[in-house]
Amino acid sequence: MSTTLLHPARRKFLLDSLAIAASIPAFYHPISASADNAAVSNSNVRFLLRNDADYLKHRQIFNKRITAMPKIIAVCANEKGVQEAILYARQANLPVAVKSGGHSFEGFSTNDGGLMIDLSGMNMPRYDQASKVLTVQPGAKLENVYGFLNMHGRLLPAGSCASVGAGGLTLGGGYGFFARQYGLTCDHLQRVRLVDGKGNLLDSKDDPELLWACKGGGNGNFGIITEMEFKTQPAPATFSGYRYKYRNLTPEAATQLAERWFGLMKTLPNTCYSAWVLNGKQLTVLLTDTNPTPTAELKIILAKLKTGASDIMTPRQDQFLTGIQRYRGGTEPMYFKNVSAGYYNGFNDLKALLPAICKKIAAPKMTTLLQINTLGGAINNPALESTAAYPHRKFGFLGELQTYYDKPTQTKDAEQVVREIQGMFAAGGIKAHYRNYPDVEIKAWETAYYGANYPRLQALKRKLDPDNVIRHPQSVRV
């Protein structure tokens, strides 16, 4: 998932355990999947039917709006278990969805009536001191990855939400506080192991095209990642945070503050990240920095952000790990409809759209936020264009539209609010979107997510999963 920062329900602390795998029983236990086929649990994979005690626990994903019920859940302990799950799905003619952290905004990590492969138990990291390389399984949660690497004084640039799985984040790109300084998460990926749609175990060291596709080419497309190898960066010593709030804004005032913020971001140091977050009639501007002292450019930005602010948080500087843990988010499932609100070059892309969008967000029907995040910096490195399937490096900003609610009866209203605002963006020419913030209603999603790289991804799909076993509503087509 993403770096979604300010909604309070996503900020609660709950340490994730790295011991999930220990809960998978090491014994053989046959269960009938149908009259003709049997899914047999063993020490590699545990198959759960809907009436099994642990089924609902493993079925649950982060978005409670998604109510899909797989016919079978394959809880995998290792690569062999993933292979067995794929082979069983082929035998039983079941579509496969893949869950690592379960944070897919549109529930692409589950399905109705198919087989879900649950990788949450495959979560163990390894670090090589000599090469400074991290090897990690896809179910590892970001908070645990940060904590593990911090013991070695290292960092994998990633998002902030603690319970996001490393696999899904990387396969869609992966940005956050550190992307402007070091690049995307996928830019640090240098090797993968993957089980394809035929049940074969592949290694990208034997196929560079596989590595290219896994660097931003999306998850749930042509294989199940079982292991990833990343280069790492030195962990900063400190992490500083600044926050400014502006209250009781009219749509026009919010638009003016957006124009100022976009202008200030042109000189934002690459050690910094910033987010512009409109929640109803209140705007919050967040800014973080890994530099131990603010540069002259940053001091100018901070001084200008104070103008007109209703509340100014006292600047906070923490030790690195403590600092990022303040933005760890929550792990408890909730009701929401969150989608990509598009990539932008700058304020001019939104100038004509924002007043009407701000007016819609200010309506009191339910909690709706527009968050705009800074990109640029190391992400824009043209030398990386040919190395990864991620296609949107030229853009300096990324928007996320978020709607939260409390009861399932509010789902249709939440979806309608997002639909209306998303329609405003589309009518205004916003067409490029972030794959890790999917929206099932985006038209021409193939190019919106993957740009000109989609045909190349299709070619790999035909090679690795010609029968389209691994699929979801917006997976790469054969």
Number of C-alpha atoms within 10 A of each C-alpha: 30 23 21 23 21 18 16 10 13 19 20 15 16 14 14 15 12 17 13 16 18 10 9 18 15 14 12 13 13 13 16 13 17 9 6 7 12 15 24 18 24 18 16 22 29 26 25 27 19 14 8 10 10 12 19 15 8 18 22 16 27 21 20 18 20 21 14 18 19 24 17 26 29 30 27 28 26 19 22 18 21 28 23 19 29 28 17 20 25 18 12 17 12 19 22 31 26 27 29 28 27 27 25 26 24 22 23 24 26 29 24 14 14 20 30 30 28 26 31 24 23 24 27 19 20 14 18 10 9 6 9 17 20 23 20 22 27 27 29 26 25 25 24 21 22 22 16 17 22 17 11 14 15 21 24 27 25 29 28 26 27 29 26 29 27 27 29 28 28 28 24 28 28 28 27 24 26 26 26 24 19 22 25 29 27 28 24 21 24 19 21 23 21 23 21 24 28 21 22 16 18 18 19 17 13 10 12 13 16 23 23 22 24 31 25 29 29 26 30 23 30 34 28 29 28 25 22 23 19 20 18 21 16 13 19 18 13 18 21 21 21 17 21 21 19 22 17 13 18 16 20 14 15 22 22 14 19 22 17 14 19 19 14 17 20 13 12 22 18 18 20 24 24 22 24 21 25 25 21 24 20 17 24 20 23 19 22 22 25 25 16 14 12 16 14 9 12 19 12 14 19 16 9 14 20 15 11 12 16 13 13 16 11 10 11 12 18 16 13 18 20 13 18 22 17 16 21 25 25 21 22 15 16 18 19 26 25 25 26 24 27 24 25 24 15 17 17 11 15 19 14 12 17 22 18 15 19 24 16 18 25 22 13 10 13 17 17 25 24 23 23 24 24 26 30 22 20 18 22 18 12 11 7 15 15 10 16 20 28 29 23 22 19 16 18 21 20 22 22 22 22 22 23 19 19 12 12 13 9 15 18 9 14 23 14 12 20 23 16 13 20 22 14 16 18 16 11 15 12 18 19 24 28 28 27 26 22 22 22 13 13 19 11 10 21 20 16 22 29 25 16 13 17 19 16 14 25 19 14 18 24 16 15 22 21 18 15 20 24 29 24 22 11 20 19 25 20 18
